[in-house]
Amino acid sequence: MRCVSASRQRPELLAAKPVQFRELATFDLESASGYFATEVDVATAIRFVDAVEAAARRIGRNPRLGSLRFAYELGVPDLRVVPAGRFPYLLFYLERETSVHVWRLLHTSRDIPASLQELDA
């Protein structure tokens, strides 16, 4: 008996949704990478951007990957969060029908609820 993988049976499972960074998430990324470039070194800034891009690819392939912890805490249905690799940053995002929207990229030491209060889901 041969086992047929789920991807062979349903090729739509392999299709990734495009990931769109909202204005504040883009600002967060530029600020954090600029900080790493000036205060640490350019190589660290590049590794940080690579880690954020890798996290974005992961959530594009599997939008339900992230934790719903802050969705419950903030009352924002379906708000999910994933870490940005080994950096102390979190990507906050919402899955939409045809894409994934990254709303914020926040350092873990920030007051997360206060930073997300104005989230216009």
VENKAKA-V726659 format. One record per backbone hydrogen bond with DSSP energy under -1.0 kcal/mol. CO is the residue of the C=O (numbers start at 1). NH is the residue of the N-H. If there is no record, write none. Layout:
co	nh
CO	NH
CO	NH
This chain:
co	nh
5	9
6	10
10	13
11	14
18	100
20	102
22	26
23	27
24	28
25	29
26	30
27	31
28	32
29	33
30	34
31	35
32	36
33	37
34	38
35	39
36	40
36	41
41	45
42	46
43	47
44	48
45	49
46	50
47	51
48	52
49	53
50	54
51	55
52	56
53	57
54	58
55	59
56	60
57	61
58	62
60	17
62	65
67	81
68	72
69	73
70	74
71	75
71	76
76	79
80	93
81	67
82	91
83	85
84	87
87	89
88	108
89	84
90	106
91	82
92	103
92	104
93	80
94	101
99	96
100	20
101	94
102	22
104	92
106	90
107	110
110	112
111	115
112	116
116	119
119	121
